[in-house]
Amino acid sequence: MRSELERQIQALTGNDEVLSEGQKGNYKKDVFMGHCDADGQIGYVPIAASKENMSLTVTKIWKETN
């Protein structure tokens, strides 16, 4: 779900950093798909998108599904 959201943000904004920075974690990469650096909440790698870009993407998704 998160990876798909990141792909949609990247497609909407053209910002490739959303993918590279948001998926740079190395902790159990096969399980967490690059979204974690360590065990627990402290190891979570946040989505690399501004609040504005998150809002635009979520609004677009919402309009498409309703």
C-alpha positions in Angstrom: 0.0 0.0 0.0 2.7 2.5 0.9 4.8 1.6 -2.1 1.8 2.3 -4.4 1.2 5.6 -2.7 4.8 6.6 -3.2 4.6 5.6 -6.9 1.4 7.8 -7.2 3.1 10.7 -5.5 6.1 10.3 -7.8 3.9 10.1 -10.9 1.9 13.2 -9.9 4.9 15.4 -8.9 7.7 14.0 -11.1 9.9 13.8 -7.9 12.0 10.7 -8.1 13.3 11.4 -4.6 10.0 10.2 -3.2 11.0 6.7 -4.2 14.7 6.8 -3.6 14.5 8.5 -0.2 11.4 6.8 1.1 12.7 3.3 0.3 16.3 3.6 1.4 16.0 1.5 4.5 18.0 -1.8 4.8 16.3 -3.5 7.7 14.6 -6.7 6.5 14.2 -5.1 3.1 12.5 -8.2 1.8 9.7 -7.7 4.4 9.5 -3.9 4.8 10.5 -3.0 1.2 13.0 -0.4 2.2 10.7 1.5 4.6 12.7 0.6 7.8 16.2 1.1 9.0 15.8 -0.7 12.3 13.4 -2.7 14.4 10.5 -0.7 15.9 9.0 2.7 15.4 12.4 4.4 15.6 13.5 2.6 12.5 10.6 3.7 10.3 11.7 5.7 7.2 9.1 8.4 6.6 7.5 9.0 3.2 9.8 11.5 1.4 7.1 13.9 0.2 5.9 17.3 1.3 2.6 17.7 3.1 1.4 19.6 0.0 2.3 16.8 -2.4 0.7 14.2 0.0 -2.5 16.3 0.1 -2.6 16.6 -3.7 -2.1 12.9 -4.2 -4.6 11.8 -1.6 -7.2 14.3 -3.0 -6.7 12.9 -6.5 -7.0 9.3 -5.2 -10.2 10.2 -3.3 -11.8 11.8 -6.3 -10.9 8.8 -8.5 -12.5 6.3 -6.1 -15.7 8.2 -5.3 
